[in-house]
Amino acid sequence: MSELFGVDGVEAGAWLHFQFVATVLHEIINRGLVESHRLTLTDVRLLGHLRHHGPSQMGALAAMLMVTPSRVTQQTQRLERRDLVRRTVSSNDGRKVLASITRTGVAQLAAAMETYAKLVRTHFLGQLSRSQTIALGDGCRRISAALQAAEPSPRLPRA
């Protein structure tokens, strides 16, 4: 397998384990949020963004979530039906639609974040020592910085 990637066995193992962990953790967290709150991980990310950044244009939300504008429109419509998000036309530019989080959305987000934190602690942080967590965080920050420098269009989270 390592010849396929052009890397040695240690590097190939690290990459394959990273891919597996990222995929499985995403699925575990997503499933836990859906079962407990009827919210996907992407819903929680969208609500969290609106909570911390205020009303946002649909295009900016799509870029932040790395999804198509039509996908974020469908997502916000679904959240709007649950009174978690409100969409309004921009007062500055009638062609732009802004999404904002509602009081109900803030409450749902708070509950979902408790579940999210428990899942992350149980399935991720609980498996690592403090020094391993620090080393992993440092490695991910380095990779994130390099990715942002090489490809500035994805809106990667800043540490």
C-alpha atoms as an extended CHARMM CRD file, in Angstrom:
* protein
*
       159  EXT
         1         1  MET       CA              0.0000000000        0.0000000000        0.0000000000  PROA      1               0.0000000000
         2         2  SER       CA              2.8220000000        2.4330000000        0.8040000000  PROA      2               0.0000000000
         3         3  GLU       CA              4.2130000000        2.1950000000       -2.7360000000  PROA      3               0.0000000000
         4         4  LEU       CA              0.8500000000        3.3200000000       -4.0410000000  PROA      4               0.0000000000
         5         5  PHE       CA              1.0820000000        6.5470000000       -2.0840000000  PROA      5               0.0000000000
         6         6  GLY       CA              4.8020000000        6.9970000000       -2.5610000000  PROA      6               0.0000000000
         7         7  VAL       CA              5.3080000000        7.1280000000        1.2070000000  PROA      7               0.0000000000
         8         8  ASP       CA              6.8800000000        4.7720000000        3.7420000000  PROA      8               0.0000000000
         9         9  GLY       CA              4.9340000000        2.3690000000        5.9450000000  PROA      9               0.0000000000
        10        10  VAL       CA              4.7930000000        4.7080000000        8.9560000000  PROA      10              0.0000000000
        11        11  GLU       CA              3.4690000000        7.5600000000        6.8040000000  PROA      11              0.0000000000
        12        12  ALA       CA              0.9370000000        5.3260000000        5.0440000000  PROA      12              0.0000000000
        13        13  GLY       CA             -0.2530000000        3.9540000000        8.3840000000  PROA      13              0.0000000000
        14        14  ALA       CA             -0.6540000000        7.4360000000        9.8480000000  PROA      14              0.0000000000
        15        15  TRP       CA             -2.6370000000        8.5980000000        6.8170000000  PROA      15              0.0000000000
        16        16  LEU       CA             -4.9140000000        5.5550000000        6.7250000000  PROA      16              0.0000000000
        17        17  HSD       CA             -5.5890000000        5.7530000000       10.4750000000  PROA      17              0.0000000000
        18        18  PHE       CA             -6.3290000000        9.4700000000       10.1530000000  PROA      18              0.0000000000
        19        19  GLN       CA             -8.8250000000        8.8250000000        7.3450000000  PROA      19              0.0000000000
        20        20  PHE       CA            -10.5460000000        6.0690000000        9.3100000000  PROA      20              0.0000000000
        21        21  VAL       CA            -10.7150000000        8.0840000000       12.5410000000  PROA      21              0.0000000000
        22        22  ALA       CA            -12.0090000000       11.2270000000       10.8100000000  PROA      22              0.0000000000
        23        23  THR       CA            -14.7040000000        9.3030000000        8.9370000000  PROA      23              0.0000000000
        24        24  VAL       CA            -15.8830000000        7.1970000000       11.8730000000  PROA      24              0.0000000000
        25        25  LEU       CA            -15.8270000000       10.0730000000       14.3780000000  PROA      25              0.0000000000
        26        26  HSD       CA            -17.8550000000       12.2320000000       12.0090000000  PROA      26              0.0000000000
        27        27  GLU       CA            -20.4220000000        9.4400000000       11.6810000000  PROA      27              0.0000000000
        28        28  ILE       CA            -20.5910000000        8.7780000000       15.4490000000  PROA      28              0.0000000000
        29        29  ILE       CA            -21.0240000000       12.4640000000       16.2790000000  PROA      29              0.0000000000
        30        30  ASN       CA            -23.5220000000       13.0170000000       13.4730000000  PROA      30              0.0000000000
        31        31  ARG       CA            -25.5880000000        9.9820000000       14.5300000000  PROA      31              0.0000000000
        32        32  GLY       CA            -25.5500000000       11.0580000000       18.1790000000  PROA      32              0.0000000000
        33        33  LEU       CA            -26.7330000000       14.5690000000       17.3290000000  PROA      33              0.0000000000
        34        34  VAL       CA            -29.4910000000       13.2960000000       15.0430000000  PROA      34              0.0000000000
        35        35  GLU       CA            -30.7090000000       10.7660000000       17.6120000000  PROA      35              0.0000000000
        36        36  SER       CA            -30.6450000000       13.2430000000       20.5020000000  PROA      36              0.0000000000
        37        37  HSD       CA            -31.6280000000       16.5200000000       18.8090000000  PROA      37              0.0000000000
        38        38  ARG       CA            -32.7340000000       15.8200000000       15.2280000000  PROA      38              0.0000000000
        39        39  LEU       CA            -29.7840000000       17.9650000000       14.1140000000  PROA      39              0.0000000000
        40        40  THR       CA            -26.9170000000       16.8980000000       11.8640000000  PROA      40              0.0000000000
        41        41  LEU       CA            -23.3400000000       17.9050000000       12.5560000000  PROA      41              0.0000000000
        42        42  THR       CA            -23.6500000000       20.3090000000        9.6220000000  PROA      42              0.0000000000
        43        43  ASP       CA            -26.7870000000       21.8120000000       11.2180000000  PROA      43              0.0000000000
        44        44  VAL       CA            -24.8570000000       22.3530000000       14.4460000000  PROA      44              0.0000000000
        45        45  ARG       CA            -21.9790000000       23.9750000000       12.5550000000  PROA      45              0.0000000000
        46        46  LEU       CA            -24.4120000000       26.3030000000       10.7550000000  PROA      46              0.0000000000
        47        47  LEU       CA            -26.2290000000       27.2330000000       13.9770000000  PROA      47              0.0000000000
        48        48  GLY       CA            -22.9160000000       27.7570000000       15.7610000000  PROA      48              0.0000000000
        49        49  HSD       CA            -21.7030000000       30.0600000000       13.0150000000  PROA      49              0.0000000000
        50        50  LEU       CA            -24.9000000000       32.1230000000       13.1720000000  PROA      50              0.0000000000
        51        51  ARG       CA            -24.7100000000       32.2560000000       16.9760000000  PROA      51              0.0000000000
        52        52  HSD       CA            -21.1440000000       33.5650000000       16.9630000000  PROA      52              0.0000000000
        53        53  HSD       CA            -21.1150000000       35.6770000000       13.7750000000  PROA      53              0.0000000000
        54        54  GLY       CA            -24.6730000000       36.9470000000       13.5360000000  PROA      54              0.0000000000
        55        55  PRO       CA            -26.8370000000       37.0930000000       10.4070000000  PROA      55              0.0000000000
        56        56  SER       CA            -24.9840000000       35.6840000000        7.4260000000  PROA      56              0.0000000000
        57        57  GLN       CA            -25.5190000000       35.5820000000        3.6820000000  PROA      57              0.0000000000
        58        58  MET       CA            -26.4340000000       32.2220000000        2.2360000000  PROA      58              0.0000000000
        59        59  GLY       CA            -23.3730000000       32.2140000000       -0.0270000000  PROA      59              0.0000000000
        60        60  ALA       CA            -21.0590000000       32.7990000000        2.9280000000  PROA      60              0.0000000000
        61        61  LEU       CA            -22.7120000000       29.9480000000        4.8210000000  PROA      61              0.0000000000
        62        62  ALA       CA            -22.3070000000       27.6410000000        1.8210000000  PROA      62              0.0000000000
        63        63  ALA       CA            -18.6030000000       28.5210000000        1.5890000000  PROA      63              0.0000000000
        64        64  MET       CA            -18.0680000000       28.0430000000        5.3330000000  PROA      64              0.0000000000
        65        65  LEU       CA            -19.7870000000       24.6380000000        5.2660000000  PROA      65              0.0000000000
        66        66  MET       CA            -18.1310000000       23.7210000000        1.9370000000  PROA      66              0.0000000000
        67        67  VAL       CA            -21.4770000000       22.8440000000        0.3450000000  PROA      67              0.0000000000
        68        68  THR       CA            -23.3790000000       24.1810000000       -2.6470000000  PROA      68              0.0000000000
        69        69  PRO       CA            -25.6260000000       27.2240000000       -2.2310000000  PROA      69              0.0000000000
        70        70  SER       CA            -28.6870000000       25.0900000000       -3.0320000000  PROA      70              0.0000000000
        71        71  ARG       CA            -27.7150000000       22.6470000000       -0.2880000000  PROA      71              0.0000000000
        72        72  VAL       CA            -27.4140000000       25.4040000000        2.3230000000  PROA      72              0.0000000000
        73        73  THR       CA            -30.7480000000       26.8390000000        1.1570000000  PROA      73              0.0000000000
        74        74  GLN       CA            -32.4280000000       23.4660000000        1.6860000000  PROA      74              0.0000000000
        75        75  GLN       CA            -30.7500000000       23.1270000000        5.0640000000  PROA      75              0.0000000000
        76        76  THR       CA            -31.8290000000       26.5680000000        6.2540000000  PROA      76              0.0000000000
        77        77  GLN       CA            -35.3820000000       25.9770000000        5.0080000000  PROA      77              0.0000000000
        78        78  ARG       CA            -35.5180000000       22.7770000000        7.0640000000  PROA      78              0.0000000000
        79        79  LEU       CA            -34.1480000000       24.5820000000       10.1380000000  PROA      79              0.0000000000
        80        80  GLU       CA            -36.5720000000       27.4560000000        9.5290000000  PROA      80              0.0000000000
        81        81  ARG       CA            -39.5340000000       25.0330000000        9.6320000000  PROA      81              0.0000000000
        82        82  ARG       CA            -38.3490000000       24.0510000000       13.1190000000  PROA      82              0.0000000000
        83        83  ASP       CA            -38.0520000000       27.7420000000       14.1330000000  PROA      83              0.0000000000
        84        84  LEU       CA            -34.2950000000       27.4080000000       14.6350000000  PROA      84              0.0000000000
        85        85  VAL       CA            -33.3200000000       29.8050000000       11.8410000000  PROA      85              0.0000000000
        86        86  ARG       CA            -34.9950000000       32.8220000000       10.2600000000  PROA      86              0.0000000000
        87        87  ARG       CA            -34.2810000000       33.9510000000        6.7170000000  PROA      87              0.0000000000
        88        88  THR       CA            -34.7970000000       37.5620000000        5.7240000000  PROA      88              0.0000000000
        89        89  VAL       CA            -34.0390000000       39.7060000000        2.7080000000  PROA      89              0.0000000000
        90        90  SER       CA            -31.0970000000       42.0500000000        3.2550000000  PROA      90              0.0000000000
        91        91  SER       CA            -32.1780000000       45.6360000000        3.8690000000  PROA      91              0.0000000000
        92        92  ASN       CA            -29.0310000000       46.7930000000        2.0050000000  PROA      92              0.0000000000
        93        93  ASP       CA            -29.4810000000       44.5750000000       -1.0420000000  PROA      93              0.0000000000
        94        94  GLY       CA            -32.8440000000       42.9770000000       -1.7960000000  PROA      94              0.0000000000
        95        95  ARG       CA            -31.1460000000       40.2550000000       -3.8410000000  PROA      95              0.0000000000
        96        96  LYS       CA            -29.3740000000       38.8370000000       -0.7880000000  PROA      96              0.0000000000
        97        97  VAL       CA            -30.9290000000       36.5510000000        1.7960000000  PROA      97              0.0000000000
        98        98  LEU       CA            -29.6000000000       36.5270000000        5.3390000000  PROA      98              0.0000000000
        99        99  ALA       CA            -29.9830000000       33.6990000000        7.8250000000  PROA      99              0.0000000000
       100       100  SER       CA            -30.0350000000       34.3080000000       11.5520000000  PROA      100             0.0000000000
       101       101  ILE       CA            -30.4770000000       32.0410000000       14.5440000000  PROA      101             0.0000000000
       102       102  THR       CA            -33.6780000000       32.3000000000       16.5910000000  PROA      102             0.0000000000
       103       103  ARG       CA            -34.0470000000       32.0520000000       20.3860000000  PROA      103             0.0000000000
       104       104  THR       CA            -35.2800000000       28.4980000000       19.8980000000  PROA      104             0.0000000000
       105       105  GLY       CA            -32.2040000000       27.8480000000       17.7600000000  PROA      105             0.0000000000
       106       106  VAL       CA            -29.9100000000       29.1800000000       20.4800000000  PROA      106             0.0000000000
       107       107  ALA       CA            -31.5240000000       26.8460000000       23.0320000000  PROA      107             0.0000000000
       108       108  GLN       CA            -31.3320000000       23.8470000000       20.6850000000  PROA      108             0.0000000000
       109       109  LEU       CA            -27.7140000000       24.6540000000       19.8670000000  PROA      109             0.0000000000
       110       110  ALA       CA            -26.7990000000       24.7710000000       23.5620000000  PROA      110             0.0000000000
       111       111  ALA       CA            -28.3440000000       21.3470000000       24.1510000000  PROA      111             0.0000000000
       112       112  ALA       CA            -26.7060000000       19.9050000000       21.0300000000  PROA      112             0.0000000000
       113       113  MET       CA            -23.3080000000       21.2760000000       22.0660000000  PROA      113             0.0000000000
       114       114  GLU       CA            -23.5390000000       19.3890000000       25.3690000000  PROA      114             0.0000000000
       115       115  THR       CA            -24.1090000000       16.1660000000       23.4280000000  PROA      115             0.0000000000
       116       116  TYR       CA            -21.3500000000       17.0950000000       20.9710000000  PROA      116             0.0000000000
       117       117  ALA       CA            -18.8740000000       17.7060000000       23.8050000000  PROA      117             0.0000000000
       118       118  LYS       CA            -19.7110000000       14.3810000000       25.4720000000  PROA      118             0.0000000000
       119       119  LEU       CA            -19.2540000000       12.4990000000       22.2050000000  PROA      119             0.0000000000
       120       120  VAL       CA            -15.9340000000       14.2190000000       21.4420000000  PROA      120             0.0000000000
       121       121  ARG       CA            -14.6840000000       13.5720000000       24.9720000000  PROA      121             0.0000000000
       122       122  THR       CA            -15.7710000000        9.9110000000       24.9250000000  PROA      122             0.0000000000
       123       123  HSD       CA            -14.6400000000        8.9140000000       21.4570000000  PROA      123             0.0000000000
       124       124  PHE       CA            -11.7010000000       11.2640000000       20.8180000000  PROA      124             0.0000000000
       125       125  LEU       CA            -10.1920000000       13.1360000000       23.7430000000  PROA      125             0.0000000000
       126       126  GLY       CA            -10.7280000000       10.2920000000       26.1980000000  PROA      126             0.0000000000
       127       127  GLN       CA             -8.4180000000        8.0940000000       24.1230000000  PROA      127             0.0000000000
       128       128  LEU       CA             -5.4540000000       10.4680000000       24.3900000000  PROA      128             0.0000000000
       129       129  SER       CA             -3.1570000000       11.6940000000       27.1480000000  PROA      129             0.0000000000
       130       130  ARG       CA             -2.7890000000       15.4430000000       27.6310000000  PROA      130             0.0000000000
       131       131  SER       CA              0.5850000000       15.4390000000       25.8490000000  PROA      131             0.0000000000
       132       132  GLN       CA             -0.8460000000       13.4090000000       22.9500000000  PROA      132             0.0000000000
       133       133  THR       CA             -3.7390000000       15.8770000000       22.6630000000  PROA      133             0.0000000000
       134       134  ILE       CA             -1.2970000000       18.7940000000       22.5670000000  PROA      134             0.0000000000
       135       135  ALA       CA              0.8670000000       17.0610000000       19.9430000000  PROA      135             0.0000000000
       136       136  LEU       CA             -2.1510000000       16.1980000000       17.7990000000  PROA      136             0.0000000000
       137       137  GLY       CA             -3.4580000000       19.7570000000       18.0610000000  PROA      137             0.0000000000
       138       138  ASP       CA             -0.0690000000       21.1190000000       17.0530000000  PROA      138             0.0000000000
       139       139  GLY       CA              0.1500000000       18.7900000000       14.0600000000  PROA      139             0.0000000000
       140       140  CYS       CA             -3.3590000000       19.6910000000       12.9130000000  PROA      140             0.0000000000
       141       141  ARG       CA             -2.6310000000       23.4280000000       13.2680000000  PROA      141             0.0000000000
       142       142  ARG       CA              0.4550000000       23.0250000000       11.0680000000  PROA      142             0.0000000000
       143       143  ILE       CA             -1.5070000000       21.0930000000        8.4310000000  PROA      143             0.0000000000
       144       144  SER       CA             -4.3650000000       23.6130000000        8.5680000000  PROA      144             0.0000000000
       145       145  ALA       CA             -1.9920000000       26.5500000000        8.1040000000  PROA      145             0.0000000000
       146       146  ALA       CA             -0.3260000000       24.8500000000        5.1240000000  PROA      146             0.0000000000
       147       147  LEU       CA             -3.6950000000       24.0280000000        3.5500000000  PROA      147             0.0000000000
       148       148  GLN       CA             -4.9080000000       27.5950000000        3.9700000000  PROA      148             0.0000000000
       149       149  ALA       CA             -1.7100000000       28.9490000000        2.4320000000  PROA      149             0.0000000000
       150       150  ALA       CA             -1.9450000000       26.5620000000       -0.5280000000  PROA      150             0.0000000000
       151       151  GLU       CA             -5.7170000000       26.7810000000       -1.0930000000  PROA      151             0.0000000000
       152       152  PRO       CA             -7.1960000000       29.9530000000        0.3850000000  PROA      152             0.0000000000
       153       153  SER       CA            -10.7340000000       29.3340000000       -0.9130000000  PROA      153             0.0000000000
       154       154  PRO       CA            -11.8830000000       26.6690000000        1.6010000000  PROA      154             0.0000000000
       155       155  ARG       CA            -12.9910000000       28.2530000000        4.8270000000  PROA      155             0.0000000000
       156       156  LEU       CA            -11.0600000000       26.0620000000        7.2180000000  PROA      156             0.0000000000
       157       157  PRO       CA            -11.5350000000       26.6270000000       10.9480000000  PROA      157             0.0000000000
       158       158  ARG       CA             -8.9330000000       28.8510000000       12.4940000000  PROA      158             0.0000000000
       159       159  ALA       CA             -7.3680000000       27.7400000000       15.7700000000  PROA      159             0.0000000000
